[in-house]
Structures are given as structure tokens and as C-alpha cells.
Amino acid sequence: MSLDRDDDFLVEELSDLRSQLILLYISLSELESYIELNRTAFEKILKKYDKVLEGNLKEQYINKMVNESRPFMPETMNVLKGQLARVETIFANAFCGGSRVIALRQMKSHLRDQVTFERNTVWKDMVRQERRNHDTKLIEPTEVKTYKVPFTNFQLDASILRQIFCVALSIAALIILLCVDCFGNRQENYCFALLIFSAIMWATEAIPLYATSCLIPFMIVPLKIMCNPDGSVMTAKAAAKATFSAMFSGTIMMLLGGFALAAALSKYGIAKAFASHVLSRAGTRPMWVLLAIMFVSGFLSMFISNVATPVLCFSLIDPILRTLPDKSRVGPCLILGIALSSCIGGMTSPISSPQNIITIQYVNPNPGWGIWFGVALPVAILSMFICWGLLLLVFKPASDTPHLNTVKPAKEKITWQQVFVVFITIATIALWCAESSIEYAMGDTGIIATIPLFVFFGVGILNKEDLHNFLWSVVVLAQGGMALGNAVTSSGLLKDIALRLKDGIADLPAIAILAIFSFLILVFATFVSHTVAALIIVPIVQEVGRNLPVPRPNLLVMGAGLACSAGMGLPVSGYPNMSAVMLEDPSGKPYVTTKHFIISGIPTSIISTVLIFTLGYGIMSAIGY
């Protein structure tokens, strides 16, 4: 037993020595680069000065002032290079079998990681990643397939051909449904045709999701879908006004407020510092590192959304991934842990995912952060532990890599900007939690969301570039879904569908109805996307709940909204999975594949869904939903 402890102590000491040598190499390399950069700057500035003023200052100033300064003396650079060579030799002898080539390659990879990590924020990385992939592409194809158009000399890319087919299918479905009387009412028929058209466009992603959302308001008004409360058809002007009023609400404002909090927490390194401090205390055993990174992902998803959180966490574990042996099981296990826990974290707060923003729109009165936490956190925490156990069972990460490199905590000094951002963040969340008790004064959560927007941009914490980096595609997508939901309600289609569904399930208990809708949403969210599932199904769930013998719309809507985040069985099931499947090891092979998601994600999805309509149902019933 004592020998095992001695071995563990030796392994930890070697791991710590490796980390210290790498950090020393990075510091020395940055110092060398700093000296070279400043010397080059002096030369270029003086060269420009001489050129503009036709002088000859460069040679004199360099020889007298620069070369005689201690940082630029030849002996200083020789000492620095000697220290670098000494670190390389020690690292090579201790960890690379004496090979300086291998030692240099490993240490320089860490140097690149450090430079990249310091220069970029998670917000910029996430926006760049999303813009590059347009919400749809998972892996760039290595070979472009083309097809010849019959009777012509044109050739079309396979992806373009797929887009054309999906758009044609959507238009065909729209035209057919416009001509078929399904509900005995013109407005309901036309609205149903628009609903199916939008669902096909969103599900197939024939064009970007947000582009489809922009098309919806244009189609609502000419089709004359909107109706007045007395059943008469709205005029075009009134319909346009009603449509646009539905597209901007307190819910959208809360989404923008969440973006402001996320941008500030990322820009000033608060999220990174928190995550690195937690991981630094997780030790070196894979099982505890996995649990720590999963809970960091779930916690950060509450405040910087489960769209941005995976990017931050992937960057944190990158130093671990780069030092793993070939075909290690730890890499896929950690990456899947981050992806699945971020999906689970998507249900933890009202701003943690786009589907929650959509769900809140249909809960009346607004649940606020307090009620949402009370329902979602127990379900999410249990799901996280179950997912952790499942990943350990499937991958057995300690079998080939018993110890990992320790993640070093961020050691930057605390600045007044960081203190100010944390204060405003806590104050905003506290007001959101207390929204129900201060509704008489605030009126809506969207009013509270203006606080971080005004304060951060007003005092210069965030700037115009940060505003441009907001995920406006998600905002537009949510606005299109709200416009469609308003049209479906106004036309009477939603009530008609709900009444027809009610006939088949009215006699079932509420828990059984929630279970049916939860599994329906789970299938849809797994194969399409979480957000699209919420856009299409949550409004129907609300109307079904209203028309039950004992109305329970809030319970069904909130349960359905949580179920949207439970779909995580495929790479296309959500933003975290899409981010995970794009990560590649140093040889260019993806760390995780569809098989990994099926083995780990589907069981986790099913268990999370069962917890939603059992534990979640019990909590919601206890609070009167």
C-alpha cells in the first residue's frame, strides 16, 4: 500500500516538474520574443524617421542607446538563449529519452497554445466558429462531389443540389397545403401550410435557420393569416404591426442582456479564471478531472450560455489533450463530458440556451430565475452525475492514462473591471430571481436585462466590436419563431390542433401527458436541433395544457422546454455536440465520432428525459404549476 502511495507521489512530482519546465520555457520564449520585437520596433521607427526627415539618426541611436541598453546587449541574449537550451536539455533527458527534437516539438506546441489562449476570448472564438460553420457544417469535406445537370454542360456541387431539393420540397409542401382544406377554415389552412413549410426549412436547414426566420414575417401578412379577437381577418397594416410587436419582447431583451453578461465575463477573463481554479484543484486522476470539467461546463452554461461554454472548456483542456499518448481514451471522454454536460447545462437557467428563451415566452406568469433554478437544477445535477458514471463505464479513461497534467490556475491580478463586472452580474441575476416579487416595479424581466446593457456599454466595459460579436443569428431565429407562434395562435390553428390532440389524451394523468410530449420532443431535438424543437412543439404543448379538463399549461410548457435540452444523442443535436465533433487530434483525426455520441449520448438523453417527467413533474406540482 505504501509503495502505491510512493508511486503516486512520484508520478505527481514528475507531472509537476513537467508543467514547471513548460511554464519556464514559455516565459523565457516570450521574453526573447519581447526583446526581438522591441529591437525591430526601434529599427523600423528610426528608419521611417530618417526617410521622412532625410536624416541619419538610425545608426547613431541604435549604436549608442539601444545596443548599450542591458536588454539588447549581446551577452544578455546569449544568457537567455543558454537558459532556453538548458531547459530544453533537462526536458529532453527527463521526458523524451534525450531527444531534443521531440522535446522542442512538445514545448513549442504548448507555447502556441499559450499565445492563442491569451490573444483570444471565448466569445470571439465561439462567434468565429459559428460564422465559419453557419450552424450546419460539422466537418469540412475533403472531396467536393459534383453532379452534371441533364441536357446541359453545368455541374452542381452536391451541397447546392441538396439545398435546391430541400427548398423545392418545402415549396411543394406549401403549395399543396395551401390548396387542401384540412381544417375547414381558410386562415387555419394557410397558417398550417406556413407552419409545415417553416418546419421543413428549419429541419433540413435548406438555408440558414435565421434566414428562414426572416422569411416568416414576409409570408404572414400577404397570406392574411392574422385574425382579430372577434375572428375577423386583420388588415395588412394591423397584421404587420401585430407581427413586429411579437418579434421584440421582454424575452428578446433578456437574451441580449444574457449576451452582455457573457461577453463581459469572457472579455475580462472571469470565466476562464473561475474554470482554471476549479480544474487546478481536481488533481491528476482522469475521473475527478472529468467530473470537475463537467460541472464547470454545466455551471458556466447558466451565465455565458451553452453555446459559448464548450469553446471555453475545450481551450482549457487543450494542454491535457496535447500531452496524451496516441489513441488514449481520455481525450474522447473529456470532450464528450464537456459536450453532454453543456447540453444538460442548457436547461439550468432562463438564458443558458435559445430554447429556454423560447419556452419562457409561453409560461405565464414568467417563472423567474428562482422557480427555474428550483425545477431545473435538481434534474440537471442528477443527470450530470449519471452521465459522468456512464462515461467512466464506457471509456474507462484511467486504464491507459492513470494521471493527467495539472491545469494551472490563472494568476493575473484582480482588476477593478473584473470586480465591477462580477458585481453587475450578481445584481442582475439577483433581480431576475426576485422578479416575481418586484413585478409591480419592473413589470418584466426584459426591463432588468437592460441594466447590464446600459452599464457595460455606458462605462466602456464593452464596446461596439463586442456588440457586433453578439449572436444576432440566434436573436433573429428566436424572433422568427415568436412571429410564427403569434400567427399560429391568432389564426386559431393552435387551438384547433390542441382540441384534436386533447381528445386522445384528456383522460390521461398530467404526468403521462408530459411523458408523451417529452419523448416526442426528445426525438425531434436529437435528429433536428434543440431550438427548432422548441419553436415548433412548445406552442402546441401550451395550448394542449390550456384545454385539459384541469388546465396545466405552465407545467407542460416548462417540462417540454427542459426536454428540448435533453436531446444529445447525435453530433447534430445541439451547439455543444457540433463543437465537439469538429475537434481533431494532432494527426488530424476527430477525437469523437457519431458512434461515441450514440453510445454515451442516447442513454443520457433517455435518463434525463425520465428525470424531467418524474422528478421535474414532482417539483413543478409542489410549487403549484
WOWO-V846712 format. One record per helix or strand. SS is the DSSP state (H for helix, E for strand). FROM is the first residue (numbers start at 1). TO is the last residue. If there is no record, write none. Layout:
[[SS & FROM & TO] [SS & FROM & TO]]
This chain:
[[H & 2 & 53] [H & 57 & 66] [H & 70 & 72] [H & 74 & 95] [H & 100 & 119] [H & 122 & 133] [E & 146 & 148] [E & 155 & 157] [H & 158 & 179] [H & 186 & 204] [H & 209 & 222] [E & 227 & 227] [E & 233 & 233] [H & 236 & 247] [H & 250 & 267] [H & 270 & 280] [H & 286 & 322] [H & 329 & 345] [H & 354 & 360] [H & 368 & 395] [H & 397 & 399] [H & 416 & 433] [H & 439 & 442] [H & 445 & 458] [H & 464 & 468] [H & 472 & 491] [H & 493 & 505] [H & 510 & 527] [H & 530 & 546] [H & 553 & 564] [H & 575 & 581] [E & 584 & 584] [E & 590 & 590] [H & 594 & 622]]
